[in-house]
């Protein structure tokens, strides 16, 4: 009975959405190749195949603990309030959180607890902030306790409140307070395509700013997202089947076809940008091939000189 190696058929997922949402993703630095990669990640995290991520599914995938801080962060991600994050919400949320600068993450965290959007938090809100970032055991953490005392002291010297500017300055000298938040960001980046992927997204966004329009403000991004999200008629997968050639020596080709650039002609020619990547992977050798190579190696080693 002969030995042979079966060559698998490769199925490539492709996410399809409205032209408006494509244009918005493009302005944030994502091309079709990038959204397909994120869609693959999204599907791996979607354990029940519901086309939406619950808080439990997201935390399980990222290997993070459930705290009030992670719940608040999830609720911010869940823009339409359904209780689950769909793929488009996932892209926007990961773009924001993975590319937060230190100051942006501090400001985001402050905003979660500035309930009346006054630009200030009082001592009660500051203590709740520490409790929810560090979890229920914060009273047993000497770092959290020490920082809480300093925050209270600062608030008492400023009429019982802490402004956002003062809070940011304080965090720069006491980064330990937001260590859990930075840890969440680190895990997101690591588990969702890695640092090189997010550096490339930021580079592509800078290129878009250079050749097309200035960075969109956060409010404009959110307004456009809500408008296009409401217009989305189909959130699903289209599969492109790439069959290997008859030649057994041929490589298996994983090809991400199409680009937002080719569809958004108003952005200019696509020649200014790097084309979507095609990855060539050599087929796995059969058992017979491996045995033959080992035999040839043994014969060569023991051949008289």
C-alpha atoms as one frame of an Amber mdcrd trajectory, in Angstrom:
protein
   0.000   0.000   0.000   1.556   3.266  -1.037   1.987   6.260   1.196   0.806
   9.692   0.109   0.183  13.052   1.683  -3.199  14.712   1.300  -3.099  18.390
   0.483  -5.807  20.296   2.392  -8.217  22.681   0.736  -7.752  26.166   2.118
 -10.781  28.238   3.088 -10.263  31.974   3.450 -12.863  34.045   5.336 -13.781
  37.437   3.992 -15.810  39.986   5.902 -18.312  42.001   3.884 -19.833  45.295
   5.002 -21.084  48.593   3.583 -18.878  50.925   1.559 -19.181  53.568   4.262
 -17.848  51.241   6.958 -15.065  50.095   4.634 -14.056  53.711   4.101 -14.058
  54.360   7.849 -11.918  51.277   8.569  -9.572  52.371   5.791  -9.175  55.823
   7.361  -8.251  54.096  10.639  -5.470  52.127   8.901  -7.186  48.814   8.038
  -7.198  47.348   4.542  -9.148  44.233   3.488  -6.255  41.969   4.425  -6.233
  43.415   7.955  -9.985  43.115   8.504  -9.909  39.516   7.282  -7.174  38.758
   9.809  -9.205  40.362  12.606 -12.313  38.496  11.466 -10.428  35.242  11.856
  -9.492  36.260  15.416 -13.088  37.294  16.122 -14.399  33.907  14.992 -11.930
  32.061  17.199 -13.123  34.088  20.193 -16.796  33.552  19.307 -17.126  30.216
  21.104 -20.876  29.796  20.528 -20.791  30.968  16.878 -23.399  33.648  17.561
 -21.588  36.313  15.485 -21.180  38.286  18.680 -18.809  38.254  21.655 -20.155
  38.262  25.181 -18.081  39.668  28.038 -17.335  36.096  29.144 -16.142  35.038
  25.660 -13.914  38.103  25.287 -12.317  37.695  28.718 -11.805  33.961  28.180
 -10.112  34.599  24.847  -7.873  37.333  26.280  -7.293  35.343  29.501  -8.348
  38.303  31.663 -10.144  38.451  34.997 -13.670  39.780  35.260 -13.606  43.044
  37.227 -15.842  46.098  37.315 -13.215  47.876  35.199 -13.293  45.218  32.459
 -17.114  45.271  32.578 -17.152  49.053  32.120 -14.649  48.763  29.268 -16.794
  46.079  27.600 -19.900  48.262  27.902 -18.050  51.082  26.129 -17.150  48.634
  23.333 -20.777  47.467  23.040 -21.923  50.616  21.238 -25.414  49.423  20.285
 -26.121  48.086  23.796 -27.085  44.566  22.721 -24.942  42.862  25.352 -22.645
  41.391  22.710 -19.923  42.948  20.561 -20.350  42.325  16.838 -17.368  42.297
  14.500 -17.517  45.962  13.515 -17.658  47.011  17.177 -14.761  44.622  17.812
 -12.589  46.286  15.138 -13.263  49.781  16.463 -12.731  48.756  20.090  -9.465
  46.915  19.413  -8.187  49.810  17.299  -8.868  52.234  20.127  -7.577  50.125
  23.000  -4.551  48.521  21.333  -3.282  51.872  20.018  -3.921  53.916  23.151
  -0.902  55.957  24.192  -0.145  56.084  27.901  -1.903  59.432  28.234  -4.884
  58.289  26.162  -5.351  55.196  28.331  -5.203  57.377  31.459  -7.798  59.774
  29.990 -10.019  56.852  28.947  -9.840  55.389  32.454 -10.625  58.769  34.008
 -13.652  59.154  31.734 -15.128  55.858  32.925 -15.486  57.322  36.424 -16.257
  60.943  35.603 -19.950  60.100  35.619 -21.251  63.621  35.054 -18.570  64.523
  32.453 -17.547  67.490  34.600 -13.820  66.898  34.076 -13.502  66.162  37.801
 -13.838  63.195  40.141 -14.340  63.358  43.895 -12.731  61.173  46.550 -15.607
  58.654  46.410 -15.203  58.211  42.634 -11.408  58.032  43.002 -11.674  55.236
  45.573 -14.180  53.361  43.412 -11.797  53.762  40.481  -8.991  52.064  42.421
 -11.323  49.359  43.718 -12.644  48.486  40.261  -9.284  48.619  38.468  -7.553
  46.419  41.037 -10.535  44.223  41.914 -12.105  43.335  45.237  -8.773  42.571
  46.876  -7.390  46.085  46.491  -7.453  46.674  50.274  -4.864  43.908  50.589
  -2.556  45.472  48.003  -0.077  47.875  49.564   0.504  49.733  46.287  -3.200
  50.406  45.759  -3.650  51.467  49.395  -0.710  53.890  49.234  -1.899  55.459
  45.986  -5.427  55.836  47.346  -4.109  57.755  50.355  -2.164  60.092  48.063
  -5.195  60.673  45.851  -7.329  61.518  48.868  -4.663  63.908  50.114  -4.522
  65.607  46.719  -8.310  65.887  46.563  -8.506  67.441  50.042  -6.026  70.099
  48.962  -8.205  70.931  45.902 -11.661  71.345  47.469 -12.352  67.603  47.515
 -12.028  66.997  43.753  -9.372  65.883  41.254  -9.369  67.377  37.762  -8.475
  65.342  34.691  -5.265  67.360  34.209  -4.209  66.687  37.807  -5.157  63.034
  37.459  -2.998  62.612  34.335  -0.031  64.267  36.046  -0.506  62.007  39.071
  -0.633  58.866  36.897   2.658  59.787  35.222   4.359  59.748  38.621   2.322
  56.809  39.997   1.841  54.440  37.024   1.366  51.485  39.387  -2.243  52.602
  39.885  -3.127  51.791  36.285  -0.935  48.706  36.031  -3.982  46.399  35.585
  -5.262  48.607  32.734  -1.903  48.543  30.962  -1.812  44.780  31.505  -5.189
  44.479  29.747  -3.852  46.507  26.825  -0.720  44.345  26.656  -2.778  41.127
  26.514  -5.042  42.553  23.806  -2.077  43.479  21.621  -0.306  40.164  22.231
  -3.308  37.938  21.559  -4.792  39.931  18.675  -2.139  39.659  15.940   0.778
  41.055  17.971   2.764  44.293  18.119   3.976  44.239  14.507   0.379  44.123
  13.248  -0.681  47.158  15.291   2.465  49.097  14.377   1.600  48.505  10.724
  -1.989  49.674  11.261  -0.721  52.906  12.791   1.779  53.375   9.928  -1.014
  52.893   7.378  -3.161  55.406   9.211  -0.321  57.920   9.096   0.013  57.314
   5.353  -3.687  57.952   4.921  -3.393  61.232   6.820  -0.412  62.233   4.691
  -2.123  61.608   1.342  -5.814  62.194   1.995  -7.344  63.881   5.022  -6.360
  64.836   8.584  -7.022  62.454  11.453 -10.713  62.222  12.257 -11.632  63.366
  15.750 -13.027  60.801  18.173 -16.512  62.344  17.924 -16.471  62.202  14.115
 -15.299  58.579  14.163 -18.081  57.620  16.554 -20.744  59.511  14.573 -19.684
  57.888  11.297 -19.449  54.465  12.907 -22.987  54.667  14.309 -24.328  55.853
  10.965 -22.614  53.118   8.943 -23.248  50.453  11.579 -26.972  51.088  11.310
 -26.714  50.711   7.530 -24.961  47.343   7.631 -27.198  44.807   5.921 -24.951
  41.790   5.996 -22.349  40.767   8.536 -21.043  37.384   7.478 -18.441  35.269
   5.739 -17.721  34.724   2.092 -15.344  31.838   1.484 -12.773  31.891  -1.279
 -11.499  28.385  -2.013  -7.895  28.242  -3.210  -7.105  24.790  -4.599  -3.483
  23.591  -4.823  -2.001  22.874  -8.226  -1.618  19.325  -9.546   2.160  19.504
  -9.225   2.979  17.934  -5.805   5.953  20.277  -5.493   3.752  23.355  -5.796
   3.243  25.447  -2.693  -0.074  26.125  -1.004  -0.985  29.779  -1.503  -2.937
  31.747   1.074  -4.153  34.812  -0.795  -6.115  37.706   0.641  -7.885  39.129
  -2.378  -9.125  42.653  -2.942  -8.472  45.847  -1.092 -10.463  48.741   0.272
  -8.154  50.922  -1.818  -9.399  49.524  -5.105 -13.021  50.144  -4.069 -12.559
  53.641  -2.677 -11.455  55.469  -5.826 -11.902  58.830  -4.194  -8.873  58.027
  -2.031  -6.585  58.078  -5.046  -4.534  55.377  -6.741  -3.611  52.242  -4.848
  -0.050  52.281  -6.207   1.022  54.473  -3.294   0.445  51.654  -0.874   1.716
  48.170  -0.239  -0.450  45.513  -1.877  -2.255  42.913   0.261   0.109  40.163
   1.288   0.285  36.756  -0.370   1.866  34.113   1.844   3.421  31.031   0.229
   3.764  27.957   2.454   5.620  24.840   1.309   3.551  21.616   1.505   4.368
  19.175   4.295   6.508  16.289   2.921   4.982  12.807   2.920   6.194  10.004
   5.202   7.756   8.267   2.184   9.663  11.408   1.255  10.986  11.767   4.802
  12.138   8.132   4.884  13.877   8.505   1.518  15.708  11.644   2.657  16.867
   9.971   5.874  18.123   6.938   3.916  20.061   9.140   1.507  21.596  11.003
   4.458  22.678   7.739   6.159  24.212   6.391   2.935  26.099   9.644   2.417
  27.462   9.617   5.999  28.743   6.035   5.808  30.067   6.182   2.244  33.854
   5.437   2.177  35.969   8.491   1.446
